[in-house]
Amino acid sequence: MSKVVKTLREAIELAGLKDGMTVSFHHHLRNGDFVLNMVMEQIAALGIKDLTVNASSLFDAHTPLLEHIKNHVVTKILTDYMSAGLGHEISRGVMEKPVEFRTHGGRPADIALGRTPIDVAFIAAPTADSEGNCTGKLGKSACGSLGYAFADAKYAKKTVIITDNLLDGTLSEPSISGEDVDYVVAVDAIGDPNGIVSGTTKITRDPVGLIMAQTAVKVIEASGLLRDGFSFQTGAGGASLAAAMYLKNVMLAKGVCGSFGLGGITGYMVDMLREGCFRSLLDVQCFDLKAVESIRDDPRHREISGARYASPWEKDAAVNDLDVVILGATEVDTDFNVNVHTDSNGFIMGGSGGHSDTAAGAKIAMIIAPIMRARLPIVTDRVGCISTPGSTIDVLVTQKGVAVNPARTDLRERLKAAGIPVRSIEELKQIAEKITGVPKKPPKGDRVVGEVYYRDGTLLDSIYNVPV
């Protein structure tokens, strides 16, 4: 029996969505996503209210949620990341209930454990068949891996697939099986390809970023971890990509073949796979077109779920086998705690994603950040929000030196022996403050607008409103 229904409204009604329930969405379409707004518009038209939205991440494309918040269609949000478009309004107090922030590993764990049950999951699928088998690797809106949606499909009471490429036949190699799907809806477009993936992700040309990237690779070399079987994750920022480029050159020169590259995969990681730096890529999210093409065509490039990527309750979570992860930061404090949730004025503009998951699992968790941004020091006495505990951060790399967590005396000695300029984190703070002065802390309101949950489900920190 076909699961295809004619309209999104019909699927919502058949799924039995009622006031007070929870709906979920994934973020593989990123800033090109049409599905969340499309679904919420239909829900609002049906007069359904008091909903919880559990979205793996929220982008500026999702700012129409603000109207649904004001109209009480949405009264609670659970997410791993929130960009500034929504985040600034949340910080001003537009919602009565605090946003609950989780990690990319904590979210699927809490769904599986029943801590955050989902009534209806709406899954954007670039290609699907009439039974609900679907994939992100094919179609005009191809986004690659659908890893963050696996838990939604498996554990939601009802699952709705929304696609703009409905096949006549059966999809032979689905990412999500039709066994977990109740309804399928075909629409004209699930997203804008220009916002879903970028044609290229670019290495920084900034001399400061290049210095930090080169230093990061020297740290990896000196650590003793760069040998056959090496595993690695880095982000899609310009300095992180530069580090991947320099690391590739070192690995090729030394003949090192790593075991796997992990995480959100970029074209630079694909190049490393193709040139023999890694035996496989474990991909929970594709960041650009080269990565989408690779995961479609190369069996060594493997799609994994969010749980397999980073769940603290998954026995073979890939983060636990990571040698090195390179991460960013809005600010770092002298206890090595890292903030990636709020900006220098206290406004929400991000989230942990896999930040604290990978930091907890990797043998070396490395932060790359300039010593100051917009004349504000990167190092402070206490971060505005603890996104990742300092106990899991090993190294801070800046253009003015490298700080090593005091708990890692072994690593500190290795870096000093390699001639890497090692300073205390307090010294880096002082160097920056001689240039910038000591900045005033931004004003903090008296109302909690965000709760940051660590990957194990414990409350890590609270975010307060910004007075207006």
C-alpha positions as CSV (number, residue, x, y, z in Angstrom):
1,M,0.0,0.0,0.0
2,S,1.4,3.4,-1.0
3,K,2.2,5.8,1.8
4,V,2.0,8.8,-0.6
5,V,-0.5,11.5,0.4
6,K,-1.5,14.4,-1.8
7,T,-0.8,17.4,0.5
8,L,1.3,18.3,3.5
9,R,-1.9,19.3,5.3
10,E,-3.3,15.8,4.8
11,A,-0.1,14.2,6.2
12,I,-0.2,16.4,9.3
13,E,-3.8,15.5,9.9
14,L,-3.2,11.8,9.3
15,A,-0.3,11.9,11.7
16,G,-2.7,13.0,14.4
17,L,-0.8,16.2,15.4
18,K,-2.5,17.9,18.4
19,D,-1.9,20.9,20.7
20,G,1.0,20.3,23.1
21,M,2.9,17.8,20.9
22,T,6.5,17.7,19.7
23,V,7.5,18.0,16.0
24,S,11.1,17.5,14.7
25,F,13.2,18.6,11.8
26,H,16.8,18.0,10.6
27,H,19.2,20.6,9.3
28,H,21.0,18.9,6.4
29,L,19.5,21.5,4.0
30,R,20.9,24.2,6.3
31,N,20.2,27.8,5.2
32,G,18.5,26.5,2.0
33,D,15.8,24.7,3.9
34,F,12.2,25.2,2.9
35,V,10.6,22.3,4.8
36,L,10.5,23.6,8.4
37,N,8.8,26.8,7.3
38,M,6.5,25.0,5.0
39,V,5.4,22.5,7.7
40,M,4.9,25.2,10.4
41,E,2.8,27.3,8.0
42,Q,0.4,24.4,7.5
43,I,0.3,23.6,11.2
44,A,-0.5,27.2,12.1
45,A,-3.3,27.2,9.4
46,L,-4.8,24.2,11.2
47,G,-5.0,26.1,14.4
48,I,-2.6,23.8,16.3
49,K,-0.8,25.5,19.2
50,D,1.6,25.0,22.1
51,L,4.1,22.9,20.1
52,T,7.7,21.9,20.9
53,V,10.0,22.1,17.9
54,N,13.0,19.8,18.2
55,A,15.3,20.7,15.3
56,S,18.9,19.5,15.1
57,S,19.9,23.1,14.1
58,L,18.2,26.3,13.2
59,F,19.5,28.9,10.6
60,D,18.5,32.3,9.5
61,A,16.2,30.7,6.9
62,H,14.1,29.7,9.8
63,T,13.4,33.2,11.2
64,P,9.6,32.8,10.3
65,L,9.5,30.7,13.5
66,L,9.4,34.0,15.3
67,E,5.8,34.7,14.2
68,H,4.8,31.2,15.3
69,I,6.4,31.9,18.7
70,K,4.6,35.2,19.0
71,N,1.3,33.5,18.1
72,H,1.9,30.6,20.6
73,V,2.0,28.0,17.9
74,V,5.5,27.2,19.1
75,T,6.1,27.5,22.9
76,K,9.4,25.5,23.3
77,I,12.5,24.9,21.2
78,L,15.1,22.1,21.5
79,T,18.1,22.5,19.2
80,D,21.9,21.9,18.9
81,Y,22.6,25.2,17.2
82,M,20.8,28.5,16.5
83,S,22.1,31.2,14.2
84,A,21.9,34.9,15.0
85,G,18.6,35.6,13.1
86,L,16.6,33.7,15.7
87,G,19.2,33.8,18.4
88,H,19.1,37.6,18.9
89,E,15.3,37.6,19.3
90,I,15.4,34.7,21.7
91,S,18.1,36.6,23.7
92,R,15.7,39.6,23.9
93,G,13.1,37.4,25.6
94,V,10.6,36.7,22.8
95,M,9.9,33.2,24.3
96,E,8.6,32.4,27.7
97,K,10.4,29.1,28.0
98,P,14.1,28.8,27.7
99,V,15.6,27.2,24.5
100,E,17.1,23.8,25.4
101,F,20.5,23.4,23.7
102,R,22.0,19.9,23.2
103,T,24.9,18.5,21.3
104,H,24.9,16.5,18.1
105,G,25.6,13.4,20.2
106,G,23.3,14.3,23.1
107,R,20.3,14.9,20.9
108,P,20.0,11.4,19.4
109,A,20.9,10.0,22.8
110,D,18.0,11.8,24.5
111,I,15.6,10.9,21.7
112,A,16.5,7.2,22.0
113,L,16.3,7.3,25.8
114,G,12.8,8.9,25.7
115,R,13.9,12.1,27.4
116,T,12.8,14.2,24.5
117,P,10.1,12.1,22.7
118,I,8.9,13.1,19.2
119,D,5.3,12.9,18.2
120,V,5.8,13.7,14.5
121,A,9.1,13.8,12.6
122,F,9.2,15.8,9.3
123,I,12.1,14.7,7.3
124,A,13.3,16.6,4.2
125,A,14.5,14.0,1.7
126,P,16.1,14.9,-1.7
127,T,14.9,11.6,-3.1
128,A,12.3,9.1,-1.9
129,D,10.1,6.3,-3.2
130,S,6.4,5.7,-2.4
131,E,7.2,3.4,0.6
132,G,9.3,6.2,2.2
133,N,12.7,4.8,1.5
134,C,14.8,7.9,1.1
135,T,18.3,9.3,0.6
136,G,20.1,12.7,0.5
137,K,22.6,11.5,-2.1
138,L,20.4,12.0,-5.2
139,G,18.1,14.6,-6.7
140,K,18.1,18.3,-7.5
141,S,18.3,19.1,-3.8
142,A,20.9,16.5,-2.9
143,C,22.6,17.3,0.4
144,G,24.6,14.1,0.9
145,S,24.4,12.5,4.4
146,L,21.1,12.5,6.3
147,G,22.8,11.3,9.5
148,Y,21.1,13.7,11.9
149,A,17.7,12.6,10.8
150,F,18.2,8.9,11.6
151,A,17.1,9.1,15.3
152,D,14.0,11.1,14.3
153,A,12.8,8.5,11.8
154,K,13.6,5.6,14.1
155,Y,12.0,6.9,17.3
156,A,9.2,9.3,16.3
157,K,5.6,8.1,16.8
158,K,4.9,9.1,13.2
159,T,7.3,10.0,10.5
160,V,6.6,12.1,7.4
161,I,9.0,12.2,4.4
162,I,8.8,15.4,2.3
163,T,10.6,15.1,-1.1
164,D,10.9,17.0,-4.4
165,N,12.1,13.9,-6.2
166,L,9.5,11.0,-5.8
167,L,10.6,7.9,-7.7
168,D,8.3,5.6,-9.6
169,G,10.2,2.5,-8.6
170,T,12.0,1.4,-5.4
171,L,15.1,3.2,-4.1
172,S,17.7,0.5,-3.9
173,E,20.1,2.0,-1.3
174,P,18.1,4.2,1.1
175,S,19.7,6.2,4.0
176,I,16.4,5.9,5.9
177,S,14.2,2.8,5.5
178,G,10.6,2.9,4.6
179,E,10.0,0.7,7.6
180,D,10.3,3.8,9.8
181,V,8.1,6.0,7.6
182,D,4.3,6.5,7.8
183,Y,3.6,9.1,5.1
184,V,5.3,10.6,2.0
185,V,4.5,14.0,0.5
186,A,5.8,15.3,-2.8
187,V,6.4,19.0,-3.1
188,D,7.9,21.3,-5.8
189,A,11.0,22.1,-3.8
190,I,12.3,21.2,-0.4
191,G,15.1,23.8,-0.5
192,D,17.3,26.2,-2.4
193,P,20.4,24.3,-3.6
194,N,22.5,27.5,-3.2
195,G,21.8,27.4,0.5
196,I,22.0,23.7,1.0
197,V,25.6,23.2,-0.1
198,S,28.2,25.6,-1.4
199,G,30.2,24.9,-4.6
200,T,33.4,25.5,-2.6
201,T,34.5,26.0,0.9
202,K,37.5,28.3,0.9
203,I,40.8,28.3,2.8
204,T,41.6,31.5,4.6
205,R,44.0,34.0,2.9
206,D,44.4,35.9,6.1
207,P,48.1,35.7,7.2
208,V,47.0,35.3,10.9
209,G,44.8,32.4,10.0
210,L,47.5,30.8,8.0
211,I,50.0,31.1,10.8
212,M,47.6,29.5,13.2
213,A,46.9,26.7,10.8
214,Q,50.6,26.0,10.3
215,T,51.1,26.0,14.1
216,A,48.2,23.6,14.6
217,V,49.8,21.1,12.2
218,K,53.1,21.5,14.1
219,V,51.3,20.6,17.3
220,I,49.8,17.5,15.7
221,E,53.3,16.5,14.5
222,A,54.8,17.0,17.9
223,S,52.1,15.2,19.7
224,G,53.2,11.8,18.5
225,L,49.8,10.9,17.1
226,L,50.6,11.4,13.5
227,R,51.2,7.8,12.4
228,D,49.4,5.1,10.4
229,G,45.9,4.8,11.7
230,F,45.6,8.5,12.6
231,S,42.1,9.9,12.8
232,F,41.0,13.5,12.4
233,Q,38.2,16.0,12.4
234,T,38.2,19.6,11.5
235,G,35.5,22.2,10.7
236,A,34.6,24.2,7.6
237,G,36.1,27.6,8.7
238,G,38.9,29.1,6.7
239,A,41.7,28.5,9.2
240,S,40.5,24.9,9.9
241,L,40.5,24.2,6.1
242,A,44.0,25.6,5.9
243,A,45.1,23.3,8.7
244,A,43.6,20.4,6.7
245,M,45.6,21.5,3.6
246,Y,48.9,21.7,5.6
247,L,48.2,18.4,7.3
248,K,47.6,16.7,4.0
249,N,51.0,17.9,2.7
250,V,52.7,16.5,5.9
251,M,50.9,13.2,5.7
252,L,51.8,12.7,2.1
253,A,55.4,13.7,2.7
254,K,55.7,11.2,5.6
255,G,53.7,8.5,3.9
256,V,51.1,8.4,6.8
257,C,47.8,6.7,6.0
258,G,45.2,7.5,8.5
259,S,42.2,5.4,9.5
260,F,39.3,7.9,9.1
261,G,38.3,11.5,8.7
262,L,35.2,12.4,10.6
263,G,32.3,14.8,11.0
264,G,30.8,17.3,8.7
265,I,32.8,16.6,5.6
266,T,34.3,19.1,3.1
267,G,35.9,18.8,-0.2
268,Y,39.3,19.2,1.4
269,M,38.7,16.0,3.4
270,V,37.6,14.3,0.2
271,D,40.9,15.3,-1.4
272,M,42.7,13.7,1.6
273,L,40.7,10.5,1.1
274,R,41.4,10.4,-2.7
275,E,45.1,11.1,-2.2
276,G,45.6,8.3,0.3
277,C,45.7,10.2,3.6
278,F,42.7,8.2,5.0
279,R,41.2,4.8,4.4
280,S,37.6,6.1,4.9
281,L,35.5,9.1,5.7
282,L,32.7,8.9,8.3
283,D,30.2,11.5,7.3
284,V,27.2,12.8,9.3
285,Q,26.8,16.0,7.2
286,C,28.2,17.1,3.8
287,F,29.3,20.7,3.6
288,D,29.9,21.2,-0.1
289,L,29.3,19.8,-3.6
290,K,32.5,17.7,-3.7
291,A,31.5,16.0,-0.5
292,V,28.0,15.3,-1.8
293,E,29.4,13.8,-5.0
294,S,31.9,11.7,-3.0
295,I,29.4,10.2,-0.7
296,R,27.3,9.2,-3.6
297,D,30.1,7.7,-5.7
298,D,32.8,6.4,-3.3
299,P,32.1,3.5,-1.0
300,R,34.9,4.5,1.2
301,H,32.9,7.7,2.0
302,R,30.4,6.3,4.5
303,E,27.2,7.9,5.9
304,I,26.8,7.6,9.6
305,S,24.0,8.5,12.1
306,G,24.3,11.3,14.7
307,A,24.4,8.6,17.3
308,R,27.2,6.6,15.6
309,Y,29.0,9.9,15.3
310,A,28.9,11.2,18.8
311,S,26.3,9.7,21.2
312,P,27.8,9.2,24.7
313,W,25.7,6.1,25.0
314,E,26.8,4.5,21.7
315,K,29.5,1.9,22.3
316,D,31.2,2.5,19.0
317,A,30.7,6.3,18.7
318,A,33.3,7.5,16.3
319,V,34.4,10.5,18.5
320,N,35.8,8.1,21.0
321,D,38.3,6.9,18.4
322,L,39.4,10.4,17.4
323,D,43.1,11.3,17.7
324,V,42.8,15.1,16.9
325,V,39.9,17.5,16.5
326,I,40.3,21.1,15.5
327,L,37.6,23.4,16.8
328,G,36.8,27.1,17.0
329,A,35.7,29.4,19.8
330,T,33.9,32.7,20.4
331,E,35.9,33.0,23.7
332,V,38.0,30.8,26.0
333,D,38.6,31.4,29.7
334,T,41.6,30.8,31.8
335,D,40.2,27.4,32.8
336,F,40.0,26.5,29.1
337,N,36.2,26.5,29.1
338,V,34.9,27.4,25.6
339,N,31.9,29.5,24.5
340,V,30.4,28.9,21.0
341,H,26.8,29.8,22.0
342,T,26.9,33.6,22.5
343,D,28.7,36.6,21.0
344,S,30.6,39.3,22.8
345,N,27.4,41.1,23.7
346,G,25.7,38.0,25.1
347,F,23.4,37.3,22.1
348,I,22.8,33.7,21.1
349,M,24.5,33.1,17.7
350,G,25.6,29.5,17.6
351,G,25.6,26.3,19.6
352,S,27.8,23.3,20.5
353,G,26.8,21.1,17.6
354,G,29.6,18.4,17.8
355,H,32.0,20.7,19.6
356,S,31.8,19.2,23.1
357,D,31.2,15.7,21.8
358,T,34.5,15.7,19.9
359,A,36.4,17.5,22.6
360,A,35.3,14.8,25.1
361,G,36.3,11.9,22.8
362,A,39.5,13.1,21.1
363,K,43.0,12.5,22.4
364,I,43.8,16.1,21.5
365,A,41.0,18.7,21.3
366,M,42.6,21.9,19.8
367,I,41.1,25.3,19.7
368,I,42.3,27.6,16.9
369,A,41.4,31.3,17.5
370,P,43.1,34.7,17.0
371,I,44.3,36.3,20.2
372,M,41.6,39.0,19.7
373,R,38.6,39.7,17.5
374,A,37.2,43.2,16.9
375,R,39.6,44.5,19.5
376,L,38.2,42.0,22.1
377,P,40.6,39.5,23.7
378,I,39.8,35.8,22.9
379,V,40.8,34.8,26.4
380,T,38.7,36.0,29.4
381,D,38.5,35.3,33.1
382,R,35.1,33.5,32.6
383,V,33.3,32.9,29.4
384,G,29.8,34.2,29.0
385,C,28.5,30.7,28.5
386,I,30.2,27.3,28.9
387,S,29.6,25.3,25.8
388,T,32.5,22.9,26.2
389,P,34.1,22.2,29.6
390,G,37.8,23.2,29.9
391,S,38.6,19.8,31.3
392,T,38.1,18.4,27.7
393,I,40.2,21.0,25.9
394,D,43.9,20.3,25.5
395,V,45.4,23.2,23.4
396,L,44.6,26.7,22.4
397,V,46.5,27.8,19.3
398,T,46.8,31.6,18.6
399,Q,49.1,33.6,16.4
400,K,51.0,34.7,19.5
401,G,51.6,31.3,21.0
402,V,50.1,28.0,22.2
403,A,48.6,27.4,25.6
404,V,48.4,23.9,26.9
405,N,45.9,22.7,29.5
406,P,47.9,22.3,32.8
407,A,46.5,18.8,33.1
408,R,48.4,17.8,29.9
409,T,52.0,18.1,31.1
410,D,53.0,15.4,28.7
411,L,51.8,17.4,25.7
412,R,53.3,20.6,27.0
413,E,56.8,19.0,27.2
414,R,56.4,17.5,23.7
415,L,55.5,20.9,22.2
416,K,58.3,22.7,24.0
417,A,60.8,20.1,22.8
418,A,59.6,20.7,19.2
419,G,60.3,24.4,19.6
420,I,56.7,25.4,19.5
421,P,56.1,28.7,21.5
422,V,54.2,27.5,24.5
423,R,52.8,30.1,26.9
424,S,50.4,30.0,29.8
425,I,46.8,30.9,28.9
426,E,47.1,33.8,31.4
427,E,50.0,35.2,29.3
428,L,48.0,35.1,26.1
429,K,45.2,37.0,27.9
430,Q,47.7,39.6,29.1
431,I,49.3,40.0,25.6
432,A,45.8,40.7,24.1
433,E,44.8,43.1,26.9
434,K,47.9,45.2,26.5
435,I,46.5,46.0,23.0
436,T,42.8,46.1,23.7
437,G,42.5,47.0,27.3
438,V,40.3,45.0,29.7
439,P,36.8,44.9,28.2
440,K,33.7,45.4,30.2
441,K,31.4,42.4,30.6
442,P,28.1,42.8,28.6
443,P,25.0,43.5,30.7
444,K,23.1,40.4,31.7
445,G,19.4,40.2,32.4
446,D,17.6,38.3,35.1
447,R,15.8,35.8,33.0
448,V,17.1,32.5,31.6
449,V,16.5,32.3,27.8
450,G,18.7,29.3,27.1
451,E,19.7,26.1,28.9
452,V,22.9,24.4,27.7
453,Y,22.9,20.6,28.3
454,Y,26.1,18.7,28.1
455,R,26.2,15.5,26.0
456,D,25.3,13.3,29.0
457,G,22.1,15.2,29.6
458,T,23.3,17.3,32.6
459,L,22.7,21.0,32.7
460,L,26.1,22.7,31.9
461,D,25.2,26.4,31.9
462,S,22.4,28.9,31.5
463,I,22.1,31.8,29.0
464,Y,20.4,35.0,30.3
465,N,18.5,37.6,28.4
466,V,20.2,40.7,27.0
467,P,18.5,43.8,28.4
468,V,16.9,46.0,25.8
